[in-house]
C-alpha cells in the first residue's frame, strides 16, 4: 500500500549556508529602514582601503559596523576607541561569515549631537513663546552717547570693538562690563550683568559679544536664562557671538545680530567723517536758505518803507498840489487846444474828400479805357493774321493724314464685328461678318473663304 503525502508536512528541502544568509540579508534589508543608533566605539580598524571597521557597544550588547570609504572621507572628526558616537546605518548581514552588521552612512560625536538636540529643543520652545519675534525688536539709537560692552575683559573681542568705536566715532563713551563668556559661571553672570546695566539707566545700547570658538565654548550664549534676560532687558541689545557662521539663541533674542564684534561696533555708531561731511552740506544748505530769507525780508521791508513814504501827509499833499496844477493848466489850455484839434481834423477830412473826388476817378477811368482799346486794336491787327495762317497749316496737315482722304482715293477700311480694324487677311475666317467703310458710307460683308 503506497504511503500518502500530507500537504501540512513542512518542506524538508535543505538550504545551503549561502542561500540562508542571502535570505536573512534580504529580510533585514526589507524590514528595517535607516536607523539612528548611539553607542561606544571599540576595535576601530583603518585598513589601506580607506574603509572603517569597528564595534559599537553598550553595557549589554555589541554589533559589528562597517563604514566604506566614500562615506568615511566625509567625516569631520577622527573617531577613536572609547568615543561615544551617534550614527545612522542600515542593518544587514555579511554573507561570507554570516555575521549581523551595520553599514554606516553617517557618523558624529554623540556629545555634539546631544548639544545640537538640546539647542533645537530650546530654540523651538523660546520661539513658541515669541522671544524671537521680529515685532518685539527695537530700533537702535542713531547717535548713542554711552555703550555698555558685555564681554570678557581679556578677550580679543573687546579690543576690536573699542578700536572700531574710537576710529569711527570718538565722541561715544564705551564702558566695559566684564563677565566670563564660557564655563558654568558664565550664564548667570551674563544674565545678572544685563539686568544691572539696564537698571542703571547709564547706557543707550548694550553690546553682548565674544570671539569665536567651538560649539561648547559658545554654549553659555545658548542658555535659557541668558536668552530670557536679553528679552527682558529695557535697553536695546546687540549680539555678536563668535564667527559669522555661528548662530546662538542669544543672537536670535537680541534686537540686532552682527556677524562679528567689529561689525557690531560699525553698526552701533556712524562714521564721524561721513557725519562731518553731511553736517557741512546741511550747514551750507541752511546758510543759503537763511540768506534767501533775509533777502526776501529786506525786499519786503523796502517795499513797506516806500509805501509808508508814499502815504505820508506831506507827500500826499504835494501829490495833490501837482495834480491840481496840471488840471488848472489843462483847463486854461482847453479852448485853444480844442480849436487846434478841430482845425487839424478839418484839414484831414478835406484831404480825404479831395482824394475821393468822383470827377478825378472818372477821368482816370476814361484814360485807362482808351489805353486798353488801343492795345486791343493793335493786338487784333497783329495776332489775327498769324492765327489764320496757323489754322490753315493745321488743316492741311490734318487732311494729309486723314483716313477720309484715303477713302476718297478708292480705298476701304474693314472692321470686324467688335469694330476693330482688320489689317491682315489672316485676322478673318470664313463666315465672319465684316463692315467695309467707304468714302460715302458703309457696306456689311460676309467672308466666304479665308486665306490660309
MODAPE-V631481 format. One line per field, one symbol per residue. ss: DSSP state (h for helix, s for strand, l for the rest). psi: psi as a letter, one per 40 degrees, with the letter a starting at -180 (. if undefined). burial: I if it has 16 or more other ideal C-beta (glycine too) atoms within 10 Angstrom, else O. A space follows every 50 residues. Layout:
ss=???
psi=???
burial=???
This chain:
ss=llllllllllllllllhhhhhhhhhhhhhhhlllssssssssssslllll lssssssllllsssssslhhhhlllllllllllsssssssssssllllss ssssssssshhhhhhhhhhhhhhhhhhhlllllhhhlllllllllsssss sllllhhhhhhhhhhhhhllllsssssslllllhhhhhhhhhhhhhhhhh llllssssssllllllllhhhhlhhhhhhhhhlllsssssslllllllhh hhhllsslllhhhhhhhhlllhhhhhhhhhhhhhhhhhhhhhhhhhhhhh hhhhhhhhhhllhhhhhhhhhhhhhhhhhhhhhhhhhhhhhhhhhhhhhh hhhhhllhhhhhhhhhhhhhhhhhhhhhhhhhhhhhhhhhhhhhhhhhhh hlhhhhhhllllssslllllslllhhhlllllssssssllssssssllll ll
psi=hihihheehihehiiidddddddddddddddhahihhhahiifhhgieee ihhihhiaeeiiiiihhiddddeeheihiihehhihihiihahhddefhh ihhhdihihdddddddddddddddddddeeeehddehiiiidghdhhhhh ahdeidddddddddddddgeeihhhhghiieiideddddddddddddddd edidiihhiiaiaidddeddeehddddddddehehhhhhghaidehhidd dddidhhididdddddddiihddddddddddddddddddddddddddddd ddddddddddeiddddddddddddddddddddeddddddddddddddddd dddddfhddddddddddddddddddddddddddddddddddddddddddd ehddddddeeiihhiadeeihhdideeiiheihihhhadeaiihihhdii h.
burial=OOOOOOOOOOOOOOOOOOOOIOOOIOOOOOOOOOOOIOIIIOOIOOOOOO OIIIIIOOOOOOIOIIIOOOIIOOOOOOIOOOIOIIIOIOIIIOOOOOOO IIIIOOIIOIOIIOOOOOIOOOIOOIOOOOIIOOOOOOOIOOOIOOIIII IIOOIOIIOIIIOIIOOIIOOIOIOOIOIIIIOOOIIIIIIOIIOOIIOO OOIIIIIIIIIIIOOOIIIIIIIOOIIIIIIOIOIIIIIIIIOOOIIIII IIIIIIIIIIIIIIIIIIIIOOOOOOOOOOOOOOOOOOOOOOOOOOOOOO OOOOOOOOOOOOOOOOOOOOOOOOOOOOOOOOOOOOOOOOOOOOOOOOOO OOOOOOOOOOOOOOOOOOOOOOOOOOOOOOOOOOOOOOOOOOOOOOOOOO OOOOOOOOOOOOOIOOOOOOOIOOOOOIOOOOOIIOIOOOOOOOOOIOOO OO
